[in-house]
Amino acid sequence: MSILKPWNRRVLLDIIPNEVDDHASTGILVPEDYKPKRNDHVLARVLSVAEDANPSLDGRRVVVQPNGLEEFLDTEGETHTVALENYIVAVLED
């Protein structure tokens, strides 16, 4: 098994699925064609950082711009997600 290490200011991410229930009833009547605004950002946990990226991000939950996400398959067929460090817009404090 190979170890994947990000390079060139990238961070390896584990995307946290959005758990919004689209069918939640609020009691407010809306038109049938109404679509609620989606969150334009992605919540993820940083699994690993490149040597030239900020080491304090490692293991933290972060908010990332979705246009900065890069997905790829490794040699074993597993999908990984990376992003440049500057696409991280916020860190969630516990």
Solvent accessible surface area in square Angstrom, and as a share of the most:
residue,aa,sasa,rsa
1,M,212,0.95
2,S,81,0.52
3,I,164,0.83
4,L,62,0.31
5,K,105,0.45
6,P,7,0.05
7,W,187,0.66
8,N,89,0.46
9,R,97,0.35
10,R,63,0.23
11,V,0,0.00
12,L,15,0.08
13,L,6,0.03
14,D,73,0.38
15,I,61,0.31
16,I,50,0.25
17,P,99,0.62
18,N,106,0.55
19,E,158,0.71
20,V,99,0.57
21,D,90,0.47
22,D,79,0.41
23,H,169,0.76
24,A,65,0.50
25,S,109,0.70
26,T,106,0.62
27,G,72,0.69
28,I,126,0.64
29,L,177,0.88
30,V,85,0.49
31,P,91,0.57
32,E,184,0.82
33,D,117,0.61
34,Y,120,0.46
35,K,171,0.73
36,P,68,0.43
37,K,174,0.74
38,R,133,0.49
39,N,111,0.57
40,D,86,0.44
41,H,72,0.32
42,V,33,0.19
43,L,55,0.27
44,A,0,0.00
45,R,93,0.34
46,V,1,0.01
47,L,94,0.47
48,S,20,0.13
49,V,14,0.08
50,A,2,0.01
51,E,153,0.68
52,D,87,0.45
53,A,7,0.05
54,N,70,0.36
55,P,104,0.65
56,S,65,0.42
57,L,14,0.07
58,D,76,0.39
59,G,40,0.39
60,R,77,0.28
61,R,65,0.24
62,V,0,0.00
63,V,34,0.19
64,V,0,0.00
65,Q,64,0.28
66,P,63,0.40
67,N,123,0.63
68,G,6,0.06
69,L,47,0.23
70,E,72,0.32
71,E,127,0.57
72,F,78,0.33
73,L,120,0.60
74,D,40,0.21
75,T,137,0.80
76,E,104,0.47
77,G,50,0.48
78,E,95,0.43
79,T,77,0.45
80,H,30,0.13
81,T,11,0.06
82,V,10,0.06
83,A,0,0.00
84,L,45,0.23
85,E,36,0.16
86,N,95,0.49
87,Y,61,0.23
88,I,25,0.13
89,V,72,0.42
90,A,45,0.35
91,V,52,0.30
92,L,57,0.29
93,E,134,0.60
94,D,160,0.83
